[in-house]
Amino acid sequence: MSDSDELGLEGDESAAISAPKKASGLAMLLPNLLKFVAIGLGAVIFIITVSVITHNILNRGGRAQTVIPSASPFVGARPVFSVFTAIGLVRTSTSDPMPFAVVVDMVIHYDQNDGAAATELTSRIYELRDFVRRFFRSKRADDLRPENEERIKQEIIEQLNTRVLNTARARMITFNQLDVMQMQ
């Protein structure tokens, strides 16, 4: 029996177990695939951790680095102007088919150091009153709404500086009164 054991002539089960079986393609691919998925997942976790830590360091725990100043250093002080108030109240009507009454008390602001402007404005008082009357008479009530006031002021400045005044320059216009009322 010993001879037959050494030669392996008898069909015992130990010889069948020791022979390796060939693995299928999926069984060989699965460990490699799992290895790459684990490496990729580890890399993503590492990148996210580094990004969060870096972000927190740069933002110092989430506090804002930028401080918004209450007054911008680039905005200068508003200039102080002299005022011309001698025009007084001007009453006129609009150019609407059913005219509206307009009552205006306009103030012209000019450069503080411009003595010639004060003289010119005073000498042209009647032209200025006529200008104000004609300007508002040429407008419609819709043009004189409060939301259009800045545009109206700019238009008055442009017309004063180009058509009425010679050397003086109007820098700003304010209204002490600007009433638009429907006539009955």
Backbone as ProteinMPNN parsed JSONL, in Angstrom:
{"seq_chain_A": "MSDSDELGLEGDESAAISAPKKASGLAMLLPNLLKFVAIGLGAVIFIITVSVITHNILNRGGRAQTVIPSASPFVGARPVFSVFTAIGLVRTSTSDPMPFAVVVDMVIHYDQNDGAAATELTSRIYELRDFVRRFFRSKRADDLRPENEERIKQEIIEQLNTRVLNTARARMITFNQLDVMQMQ", "coords_chain_A": {"N_chain_A": [[0.787, -1.156, 0.0], [1.966, 1.126, 0.517], [3.522, 1.607, -1.688], [1.708, 2.247, -3.587], [0.67, 4.505, -2.51], [2.658, 6.38, -2.713], [2.967, 6.71, -5.417], [0.597, 7.613, -6.192], [-1.467, 6.261, -7.4], [-3.868, 5.351, -6.703], [-7.104, 6.618, -6.567], [-7.359, 8.94, -4.695], [-8.666, 11.7, -2.729], [-6.992, 13.792, -2.053], [-5.238, 14.566, -4.057], [-6.887, 15.799, -5.879], [-7.671, 18.104, -4.563], [-5.374, 19.597, -4.187], [-4.735, 20.578, -6.685], [-4.746, 23.652, -8.375], [-7.556, 25.771, -9.235], [-8.597, 27.542, -12.091], [-9.367, 30.98, -11.991], [-12.299, 32.909, -12.777], [-12.788, 35.706, -15.153], [-14.116, 37.934, -13.989], [-13.807, 37.496, -11.267], [-11.096, 37.897, -10.966], [-10.877, 40.536, -11.671], [-12.366, 41.994, -9.818], [-10.976, 42.371, -7.228], [-8.915, 44.154, -8.018], [-10.441, 46.293, -9.01], [-11.835, 47.096, -6.696], [-9.639, 47.94, -5.201], [-8.777, 50.24, -6.622], [-11.059, 51.861, -6.401], [-11.083, 52.267, -3.637], [-8.664, 53.681, -3.33], [-9.255, 55.985, -4.85], [-11.47, 57.01, -3.385], [-10.226, 57.523, -0.949], [-8.429, 59.52, -1.801], [-10.21, 61.59, -2.531], [-11.409, 62.172, -0.044], [-9.118, 63.045, 1.318], [-8.444, 65.351, -0.209], [-10.707, 66.967, 0.176], [-10.579, 67.339, 2.959], [-8.126, 68.743, 3.221], [-8.78, 71.029, 1.731], [-10.907, 72.161, 3.257], [-9.598, 72.702, 5.675], [-7.614, 74.51, 4.791], [-9.269, 76.55, 3.807], [-10.531, 77.386, 6.192], [-8.305, 78.319, 7.599], [-7.457, 80.441, 5.969], [-9.692, 82.092, 6.099], [-9.819, 82.622, 8.734], [-11.37, 81.172, 10.65], [-13.899, 81.666, 9.653], [-14.547, 84.349, 9.942], [-15.038, 87.495, 8.408], [-12.642, 88.913, 6.256], [-12.594, 91.269, 4.902], [-13.216, 94.555, 5.602], [-15.797, 96.759, 5.511], [-15.608, 100.069, 4.883], [-17.101, 102.862, 6.564], [-17.079, 105.369, 5.454], [-16.004, 106.145, 2.305], [-12.623, 106.386, 1.257], [-12.176, 107.493, -1.173], [-14.103, 109.253, -1.881], [-14.53, 112.573, -1.958], [-14.953, 115.52, 0.099], [-18.078, 117.152, -0.028], [-18.476, 120.001, -2.025], [-18.874, 123.406, -0.927], [-21.312, 125.667, -1.811], [-22.232, 128.95, -2.956], [-25.425, 130.56, -2.781], [-28.165, 131.558, -4.844], [-31.054, 133.121, -4.359], [-32.926, 134.892, -5.252], [-34.814, 134.614, -7.261], [-37.368, 133.799, -6.528], [-40.903, 132.938, -6.06], [-42.376, 131.362, -8.815], [-45.086, 131.18, -10.911], [-46.808, 129.12, -13.129], [-48.187, 127.264, -15.915], [-48.587, 123.869, -17.15], [-47.825, 122.16, -20.282], [-49.845, 120.431, -20.928], [-52.917, 119.096, -22.407], [-55.117, 119.476, -20.714], [-54.266, 121.738, -18.659], [-51.931, 121.792, -15.902], [-51.333, 123.482, -12.848], [-48.299, 125.031, -11.925], [-46.102, 125.72, -9.352], [-43.142, 127.172, -8.473], [-40.214, 127.489, -6.555], [-37.109, 128.186, -6.984], [-33.644, 127.557, -6.367], [-30.436, 128.625, -7.162], [-27.254, 127.269, -7.156], [-23.898, 128.274, -6.972], [-20.312, 128.629, -7.614], [-18.412, 129.305, -4.683], [-16.369, 131.194, -4.509], [-16.73, 132.817, -6.647], [-17.202, 135.856, -7.5], [-18.067, 137.272, -9.696], [-20.12, 135.732, -10.656], [-22.217, 136.092, -8.852], [-22.815, 138.768, -9.37], [-23.557, 138.635, -12.098], [-25.795, 136.89, -11.97], [-27.533, 138.434, -10.422], [-27.868, 140.661, -12.096], [-29.258, 139.517, -14.163], [-31.796, 138.813, -13.295], [-34.483, 139.086, -14.187], [-34.409, 137.742, -16.631], [-33.81, 135.203, -15.659], [-36.136, 134.593, -14.157], [-37.977, 134.541, -16.251], [-36.875, 132.454, -17.744], [-37.266, 130.268, -15.969], [-40.07, 130.228, -15.882], [-40.693, 129.707, -18.63], [-39.367, 127.251, -18.95], [-40.73, 125.422, -17.219], [-43.259, 125.71, -18.261], [-43.03, 124.486, -20.696], [-43.028, 121.833, -20.085], [-44.722, 118.699, -19.403], [-47.179, 117.439, -17.088], [-46.564, 114.818, -16.335], [-43.83, 114.776, -16.755], [-42.915, 116.212, -14.632], [-42.964, 114.72, -12.339], [-42.091, 113.455, -9.046], [-40.105, 111.409, -9.194], [-38.667, 112.123, -11.405], [-37.188, 114.308, -10.757], [-34.375, 114.693, -10.371], [-33.414, 114.465, -12.99], [-34.691, 116.663, -14.13], [-33.481, 118.766, -12.718], [-30.831, 118.501, -13.642], [-31.198, 119.064, -16.341], [-32.042, 121.738, -16.191], [-29.688, 122.935, -15.187], [-27.925, 122.483, -17.357], [-29.195, 123.967, -19.414], [-29.224, 126.562, -18.291], [-26.454, 127.105, -18.085], [-25.67, 127.026, -20.754], [-27.437, 128.632, -22.287], [-28.388, 130.903, -20.93], [-26.626, 132.09, -18.976], [-23.494, 133.872, -19.064], [-20.715, 134.067, -18.013], [-20.928, 133.067, -15.431], [-21.485, 129.962, -13.697], [-23.87, 127.584, -13.109], [-23.923, 125.275, -10.547], [-25.445, 123.569, -9.037], [-28.889, 122.792, -8.531], [-31.633, 123.483, -6.485], [-34.893, 122.968, -5.125], [-37.012, 124.944, -3.318], [-39.651, 124.86, -3.345], [-41.835, 122.96, -5.284], [-44.555, 122.537, -6.775], [-47.105, 120.774, -8.36], [-50.208, 121.042, -9.541], [-53.537, 120.073, -10.335], [-55.57, 122.026, -12.397], [-58.805, 123.52, -11.968]], "CA_chain_A": [[0.0, 0.0, 0.0], [2.821, 2.274, 0.566], [3.951, 1.923, -3.035], [0.631, 2.888, -4.322], [0.466, 5.836, -1.952], [3.678, 7.283, -3.197], [2.777, 6.971, -6.83], [-0.674, 8.297, -6.345], [-2.24, 5.53, -8.365], [-5.231, 5.234, -6.252], [-7.823, 7.868, -6.791], [-7.792, 9.584, -3.455], [-9.164, 13.066, -2.872], [-5.965, 14.8, -1.765], [-4.651, 15.012, -5.31], [-7.85, 16.674, -6.53], [-7.741, 19.359, -3.819], [-4.151, 20.35, -4.326], [-4.626, 21.178, -8.011], [-5.416, 24.958, -8.361], [-8.557, 26.008, -10.264], [-8.446, 28.818, -12.766], [-10.44, 31.902, -11.614], [-12.938, 33.536, -13.931], [-12.326, 37.072, -15.42], [-14.718, 38.864, -13.042], [-13.223, 37.263, -9.956], [-9.764, 38.493, -10.97], [-11.027, 41.982, -11.861], [-13.011, 42.587, -8.656], [-10.027, 42.931, -6.236], [-8.237, 45.332, -8.578], [-11.424, 47.359, -9.085], [-12.034, 47.568, -5.324], [-8.433, 48.636, -4.79], [-8.784, 51.577, -7.241], [-12.155, 52.621, -5.801], [-10.629, 52.66, -2.304], [-7.649, 54.722, -3.508], [-9.961, 57.193, -5.289], [-12.252, 57.512, -2.261], [-9.256, 58.088, 0.002], [-7.909, 60.769, -2.362], [-11.268, 62.597, -2.442], [-11.511, 62.545, 1.371], [-7.918, 63.823, 1.633], [-8.537, 66.653, -0.868], [-11.749, 67.741, 0.862], [-10.053, 67.707, 4.278], [-7.12, 69.794, 3.031], [-9.472, 72.239, 1.279], [-11.643, 72.743, 4.384], [-8.614, 73.246, 6.617], [-7.029, 75.688, 4.155], [-10.301, 77.591, 3.774], [-10.695, 77.895, 7.55], [-7.107, 79.082, 7.958], [-7.472, 81.695, 5.228], [-10.808, 82.923, 6.566], [-9.663, 82.759, 10.174], [-12.519, 80.646, 11.367], [-15.15, 82.119, 9.079], [-14.729, 85.782, 10.065], [-14.77, 88.199, 7.158], [-11.395, 89.664, 6.247], [-12.822, 92.571, 4.319], [-13.984, 95.465, 6.422], [-16.384, 97.785, 4.659], [-15.516, 101.345, 5.6], [-18.343, 103.637, 6.579], [-16.892, 106.471, 4.515], [-14.995, 105.762, 1.336], [-11.533, 107.366, 1.184], [-12.108, 108.036, -2.518], [-15.13, 110.261, -2.042], [-14.106, 113.799, -1.3], [-15.99, 116.288, 0.769], [-18.941, 117.888, -0.95], [-18.111, 121.419, -2.021], [-19.84, 124.355, -0.412], [-21.641, 126.627, -2.848], [-23.045, 130.12, -2.636], [-26.758, 130.354, -3.322], [-28.895, 132.697, -5.388], [-32.45, 132.821, -4.041], [-33.74, 136.059, -5.593], [-35.804, 134.325, -8.305], [-38.658, 133.81, -5.849], [-41.943, 132.035, -6.551], [-42.799, 131.512, -10.21], [-46.313, 130.421, -11.163], [-47.076, 128.911, -14.551], [-48.967, 126.051, -16.161], [-47.889, 122.886, -17.978], [-48.241, 122.111, -21.687], [-50.847, 119.38, -21.09], [-54.205, 119.56, -22.956], [-55.788, 120.014, -19.524], [-53.044, 122.186, -17.974], [-51.733, 121.721, -14.464], [-50.667, 124.667, -12.311], [-46.974, 124.749, -11.39], [-45.544, 126.769, -8.498], [-41.736, 126.806, -8.301], [-39.261, 128.384, -5.894], [-35.855, 127.535, -7.365], [-32.407, 128.132, -5.844], [-29.276, 128.31, -8.006], [-26.003, 127.201, -6.403], [-22.745, 128.584, -7.817], [-19.039, 128.553, -6.895], [-18.366, 130.222, -3.553], [-15.372, 132.24, -4.725], [-17.008, 133.47, -7.929], [-17.914, 137.116, -7.277], [-18.676, 137.678, -10.962], [-21.35, 134.968, -10.819], [-23.261, 136.776, -8.072], [-23.168, 139.98, -10.113], [-24.273, 138.257, -13.314], [-27.101, 136.358, -11.608], [-28.366, 139.559, -9.989], [-28.202, 141.507, -13.244], [-30.132, 138.762, -15.074], [-32.906, 138.293, -12.496], [-35.709, 138.997, -14.985], [-34.189, 136.651, -17.584], [-33.885, 133.95, -14.913], [-37.551, 134.328, -13.872], [-38.594, 134.167, -17.522], [-36.366, 131.124, -18.07], [-37.957, 129.295, -15.118], [-41.459, 130.157, -16.34], [-40.729, 129.023, -19.929], [-38.923, 125.862, -18.781], [-41.799, 124.606, -16.647], [-44.413, 125.772, -19.161], [-42.785, 123.555, -21.802], [-43.099, 120.456, -19.58], [-46.023, 118.1, -19.106], [-47.281, 117.064, -15.675], [-45.853, 113.549, -16.148], [-42.395, 115.064, -16.711], [-42.615, 116.889, -13.378], [-43.181, 113.807, -11.214], [-40.945, 113.438, -8.12], [-39.026, 110.502, -9.606], [-37.921, 112.763, -12.495], [-36.656, 115.572, -10.258], [-32.933, 114.806, -10.637], [-33.256, 114.725, -14.422], [-35.131, 118.047, -14.348], [-32.417, 119.634, -12.192], [-29.694, 118.439, -14.562], [-31.606, 119.763, -17.557], [-32.011, 123.173, -15.889], [-28.273, 123.34, -15.104], [-27.372, 122.525, -18.717], [-29.764, 125.089, -20.167], [-28.735, 127.811, -17.711], [-25.042, 127.31, -18.404], [-25.431, 127.184, -22.195], [-28.309, 129.582, -22.968], [-28.732, 132.117, -20.18], [-25.478, 132.701, -18.302], [-22.274, 134.039, -19.875], [-19.502, 133.637, -17.306], [-21.298, 132.303, -14.233], [-21.83, 128.565, -13.921], [-24.725, 126.955, -12.103], [-23.339, 123.988, -10.154], [-26.47, 122.712, -8.465], [-30.216, 123.397, -8.441], [-32.531, 122.916, -5.482], [-36.228, 123.543, -5.126], [-37.666, 125.156, -2.031], [-41.042, 124.459, -3.577], [-42.177, 122.52, -6.637], [-45.9, 121.989, -6.661], [-47.834, 120.578, -9.607], [-51.592, 120.814, -9.112], [-54.49, 120.086, -11.436], [-56.423, 123.21, -12.396], [-60.218, 123.147, -12.047]], "C_chain_A": [[0.846, 1.242, 0.0], [3.325, 2.653, -0.811], [2.877, 2.659, -3.793], [0.356, 4.295, -3.795], [1.465, 6.814, -2.521], [3.447, 7.658, -4.646], [1.477, 7.713, -7.097], [-1.552, 7.622, -7.354], [-3.685, 5.375, -7.941], [-5.899, 6.581, -6.376], [-8.29, 8.501, -5.511], [-8.046, 11.081, -3.673], [-8.097, 14.119, -2.659], [-5.339, 15.341, -3.034], [-5.587, 15.99, -5.999], [-7.895, 18.027, -5.849], [-6.507, 20.194, -4.068], [-4.016, 20.993, -5.699], [-5.395, 22.502, -8.02], [-6.413, 25.074, -9.51], [-8.294, 27.371, -10.869], [-9.642, 29.692, -12.405], [-11.016, 32.527, -12.868], [-12.46, 34.979, -14.045], [-12.86, 38.077, -14.416], [-14.102, 38.717, -11.66], [-11.825, 37.86, -9.875], [-9.854, 40.022, -11.057], [-11.55, 42.668, -10.61], [-12.011, 43.102, -7.616], [-9.301, 44.17, -6.75], [-9.185, 46.534, -8.636], [-11.687, 47.95, -7.702], [-10.831, 48.355, -4.819], [-8.419, 50.059, -5.358], [-9.912, 52.451, -6.688], [-11.744, 53.109, -4.417], [-9.583, 53.766, -2.388], [-8.317, 56.041, -3.918], [-10.761, 57.829, -4.164], [-11.339, 58.134, -1.21], [-8.703, 59.417, -0.494], [-8.939, 61.879, -2.26], [-11.411, 63.08, -1.008], [-10.317, 63.404, 1.775], [-8.004, 65.229, 1.042], [-9.575, 67.542, -0.178], [-11.247, 68.203, 2.226], [-9.041, 68.842, 4.158], [-7.792, 71.103, 2.604], [-10.206, 72.927, 2.429], [-10.677, 73.377, 5.371], [-7.988, 74.519, 6.048], [-8.023, 76.845, 4.135], [-10.493, 78.201, 5.158], [-9.495, 78.715, 8.001], [-7.126, 80.435, 7.256], [-8.573, 82.634, 5.71], [-10.803, 83.118, 8.072], [-10.922, 82.35, 10.922], [-13.84, 81.181, 10.862], [-15.394, 83.612, 9.233], [-14.338, 86.462, 8.766], [-13.469, 88.984, 7.282], [-11.613, 91.09, 5.756], [-13.698, 93.398, 5.247], [-14.501, 96.562, 5.51], [-16.339, 99.098, 5.415], [-16.827, 102.107, 5.522], [-18.253, 104.823, 5.627], [-15.753, 106.091, 3.575], [-13.883, 106.808, 1.297], [-11.453, 108.037, -0.188], [-13.149, 109.118, -2.776], [-14.709, 111.484, -1.259], [-15.266, 114.482, -0.615], [-16.802, 117.043, -0.283], [-18.57, 119.354, -0.886], [-19.248, 122.274, -1.474], [-20.053, 125.408, -1.486], [-22.331, 127.845, -2.247], [-24.385, 129.922, -3.311], [-27.346, 131.673, -3.812], [-30.373, 132.374, -5.246], [-33.409, 133.904, -4.517], [-34.789, 135.784, -6.669], [-37.204, 134.346, -7.709], [-39.632, 132.801, -6.443], [-42.298, 132.377, -7.989], [-44.0, 130.609, -10.399], [-46.528, 130.338, -12.661], [-47.96, 127.679, -14.685], [-48.173, 125.135, -17.082], [-48.424, 122.927, -19.401], [-49.243, 120.994, -21.961], [-52.117, 119.946, -21.733], [-55.113, 120.12, -21.86], [-54.667, 120.476, -18.606], [-53.106, 122.025, -16.457], [-51.053, 123.017, -14.044], [-49.342, 124.238, -11.69], [-46.527, 125.966, -10.583], [-44.133, 126.328, -8.13], [-41.007, 127.907, -7.543], [-37.904, 127.704, -6.037], [-34.662, 128.292, -6.792], [-31.269, 127.669, -6.744], [-28.038, 128.348, -7.115], [-24.855, 127.437, -7.379], [-21.493, 128.57, -6.955], [-18.932, 129.654, -5.85], [-17.43, 131.397, -3.802], [-15.611, 133.034, -5.999], [-17.868, 134.716, -7.695], [-18.616, 137.593, -8.534], [-19.996, 136.944, -11.175], [-22.491, 135.637, -10.062], [-23.737, 138.026, -8.801], [-23.986, 139.638, -11.354], [-25.67, 137.736, -12.996], [-28.05, 137.483, -11.181], [-28.784, 140.425, -11.164], [-29.156, 140.806, -14.219], [-31.365, 138.201, -14.362], [-34.17, 138.128, -13.322], [-35.597, 137.907, -16.056], [-34.318, 135.296, -16.892], [-35.328, 133.593, -14.58], [-38.274, 133.877, -15.144], [-38.15, 132.77, -17.948], [-37.112, 130.05, -17.27], [-39.394, 129.119, -15.591], [-41.553, 129.375, -17.65], [-40.353, 127.545, -19.798], [-40.071, 124.998, -18.271], [-43.06, 124.642, -17.498], [-44.248, 124.786, -20.324], [-42.91, 122.086, -21.376], [-44.542, 120.014, -19.404], [-46.012, 117.674, -17.639], [-46.549, 115.75, -15.393], [-44.341, 113.754, -16.054], [-41.973, 115.633, -15.356], [-42.886, 116.022, -12.146], [-41.928, 113.779, -10.33], [-39.803, 112.519, -8.548], [-38.185, 111.075, -10.742], [-37.192, 114.017, -12.035], [-35.168, 115.737, -10.546], [-32.665, 115.102, -12.11], [-33.64, 116.164, -14.748], [-34.049, 119.013, -13.884], [-31.223, 119.665, -13.132], [-29.997, 119.185, -15.853], [-31.588, 121.275, -17.348], [-30.582, 123.678, -15.835], [-27.678, 123.471, -16.501], [-27.905, 123.72, -19.501], [-29.313, 126.425, -19.61], [-27.315, 128.105, -18.154], [-24.798, 127.542, -19.894], [-26.239, 128.306, -22.83], [-28.508, 130.906, -22.237], [-27.497, 132.817, -19.639], [-24.268, 132.784, -19.229], [-21.05, 133.487, -19.163], [-19.812, 132.802, -16.075], [-21.674, 130.878, -14.626], [-22.681, 128.07, -12.774], [-24.147, 125.576, -11.812], [-24.383, 123.015, -9.621], [-27.777, 123.501, -8.406], [-30.974, 122.696, -7.319], [-33.859, 123.639, -5.574], [-36.687, 123.721, -3.687], [-39.115, 124.723, -2.14], [-41.173, 124.057, -5.042], [-43.505, 121.797, -6.537], [-46.53, 121.914, -8.039], [-49.252, 120.172, -9.207], [-52.512, 120.894, -10.333], [-55.392, 121.306, -11.295], [-57.87, 122.768, -12.558], [-61.005, 124.104, -12.872]], "O_chain_A": [[0.431, 2.294, -0.488], [3.538, 3.829, -1.105], [3.15, 3.589, -4.552], [-0.123, 5.163, -4.525], [1.127, 7.969, -2.78], [3.702, 8.792, -5.052], [1.315, 8.36, -8.132], [-2.295, 8.276, -8.085], [-4.591, 5.281, -8.769], [-5.222, 7.605, -6.284], [-9.492, 8.593, -5.262], [-7.668, 11.638, -4.704], [-8.295, 15.265, -3.064], [-4.941, 16.506, -3.061], [-5.121, 16.928, -6.646], [-8.143, 19.027, -6.522], [-6.61, 21.418, -4.152], [-3.209, 21.912, -5.842], [-6.585, 22.505, -7.707], [-6.179, 24.565, -10.606], [-7.803, 28.265, -10.18], [-10.787, 29.248, -12.487], [-10.336, 32.664, -13.885], [-11.786, 35.461, -13.134], [-12.134, 38.99, -14.021], [-13.898, 39.709, -10.961], [-11.41, 38.29, -8.799], [-8.973, 40.717, -10.552], [-11.208, 43.824, -10.362], [-12.196, 44.225, -7.146], [-9.096, 45.127, -6.003], [-8.781, 47.66, -8.347], [-11.755, 49.17, -7.552], [-10.992, 49.332, -4.086], [-8.079, 50.996, -4.636], [-9.732, 53.658, -6.525], [-12.03, 54.251, -4.059], [-9.617, 54.701, -1.588], [-7.976, 57.097, -3.384], [-10.74, 59.048, -4.0], [-11.67, 59.176, -0.644], [-8.524, 60.345, 0.295], [-8.582, 63.011, -1.933], [-11.523, 64.284, -0.776], [-10.481, 64.388, 2.497], [-7.67, 66.201, 1.72], [-9.34, 68.733, 0.024], [-11.472, 69.352, 2.606], [-9.1, 69.803, 4.924], [-7.407, 72.173, 3.073], [-10.134, 74.149, 2.562], [-10.922, 74.484, 5.851], [-7.85, 75.508, 6.767], [-7.659, 77.987, 4.415], [-10.607, 79.421, 5.279], [-9.656, 79.706, 8.713], [-6.843, 81.461, 7.875], [-8.387, 83.851, 5.721], [-11.72, 83.732, 8.617], [-11.458, 83.11, 11.729], [-14.826, 81.148, 11.599], [-16.381, 84.112, 8.693], [-13.394, 86.035, 8.1], [-13.226, 89.641, 8.294], [-10.894, 92.007, 6.153], [-14.792, 92.979, 5.624], [-13.724, 97.218, 4.817], [-16.959, 99.232, 6.47], [-17.565, 102.007, 4.542], [-19.263, 105.234, 5.056], [-14.659, 105.752, 4.026], [-14.171, 108.005, 1.304], [-10.748, 109.032, -0.353], [-13.078, 109.82, -3.784], [-14.552, 111.431, -0.04], [-16.418, 114.064, -0.74], [-16.267, 117.507, -1.29], [-18.369, 119.894, 0.202], [-20.421, 121.909, -1.552], [-19.094, 125.975, -2.009], [-22.932, 127.776, -1.175], [-24.481, 129.2, -4.302], [-27.065, 132.744, -3.275], [-30.892, 131.48, -5.913], [-34.6, 133.838, -4.213], [-35.593, 136.67, -6.96], [-38.132, 134.863, -8.332], [-39.249, 131.928, -7.222], [-42.494, 133.543, -8.331], [-43.949, 129.418, -10.089], [-46.445, 131.338, -13.375], [-48.422, 127.121, -13.69], [-47.207, 125.561, -17.716], [-49.375, 123.654, -19.688], [-49.467, 120.646, -23.12], [-52.376, 121.144, -21.624], [-55.796, 121.124, -22.065], [-54.154, 119.668, -17.832], [-54.163, 122.108, -15.833], [-50.278, 123.587, -14.812], [-49.266, 123.212, -11.014], [-46.57, 127.097, -11.069], [-43.937, 125.259, -7.552], [-41.154, 129.093, -7.841], [-37.588, 126.766, -5.305], [-34.668, 129.521, -6.738], [-31.146, 126.484, -7.052], [-27.799, 129.328, -6.41], [-24.835, 126.876, -8.475], [-21.574, 128.508, -5.728], [-19.314, 130.797, -6.099], [-17.699, 132.502, -3.33], [-14.769, 133.844, -6.387], [-19.097, 134.644, -7.691], [-19.653, 138.251, -8.451], [-20.901, 137.482, -11.812], [-23.605, 135.736, -10.575], [-24.935, 138.307, -8.84], [-24.999, 140.283, -11.628], [-26.631, 138.096, -13.675], [-29.228, 137.479, -11.538], [-29.928, 140.876, -11.227], [-29.798, 141.477, -15.027], [-31.918, 137.194, -14.806], [-34.869, 137.125, -13.175], [-36.578, 137.228, -16.355], [-34.866, 134.352, -17.462], [-35.719, 132.432, -14.698], [-39.08, 132.947, -15.113], [-38.956, 131.989, -18.454], [-37.538, 129.04, -17.831], [-39.883, 127.994, -15.691], [-42.391, 128.482, -17.778], [-40.947, 126.689, -20.453], [-40.351, 123.945, -18.844], [-43.852, 123.7, -17.462], [-45.241, 124.308, -20.871], [-42.898, 121.195, -22.225], [-45.454, 120.831, -19.275], [-44.95, 117.563, -17.027], [-45.972, 115.589, -14.318], [-43.65, 113.005, -15.364], [-40.805, 115.543, -14.979], [-43.021, 116.54, -11.038], [-40.827, 114.048, -10.81], [-38.641, 112.828, -8.285], [-37.098, 110.566, -11.016], [-36.625, 114.728, -12.866], [-34.74, 116.825, -10.932], [-31.786, 115.9, -12.436], [-32.98, 116.811, -15.561], [-33.734, 119.976, -14.585], [-30.662, 120.729, -13.393], [-29.127, 119.867, -16.394], [-31.164, 122.015, -18.236], [-30.285, 124.742, -16.379], [-27.004, 124.457, -16.799], [-27.142, 124.408, -20.178], [-29.043, 127.345, -20.382], [-27.004, 129.227, -18.554], [-23.818, 128.191, -20.261], [-25.791, 128.891, -23.817], [-28.772, 131.926, -22.874], [-27.34, 134.024, -19.827], [-24.038, 131.905, -20.06], [-20.417, 132.548, -19.647], [-19.035, 131.918, -15.716], [-22.123, 130.625, -15.744], [-22.276, 128.125, -11.613], [-23.909, 124.795, -12.734], [-24.232, 121.798, -9.734], [-27.77, 124.722, -8.251], [-30.959, 121.469, -7.218], [-33.936, 124.776, -6.042], [-36.745, 122.756, -2.925], [-39.726, 124.281, -1.167], [-40.673, 124.748, -5.93], [-43.564, 120.602, -6.25], [-46.493, 122.881, -8.799], [-49.472, 119.114, -8.618], [-52.284, 121.689, -11.245], [-55.913, 121.585, -10.215], [-58.142, 121.76, -13.209], [-62.212, 123.931, -13.037]]}, "name": "protein", "num_of_chains": 1, "seq": "MSDSDELGLEGDESAAISAPKKASGLAMLLPNLLKFVAIGLGAVIFIITVSVITHNILNRGGRAQTVIPSASPFVGARPVFSVFTAIGLVRTSTSDPMPFAVVVDMVIHYDQNDGAAATELTSRIYELRDFVRRFFRSKRADDLRPENEERIKQEIIEQLNTRVLNTARARMITFNQLDVMQMQ"}
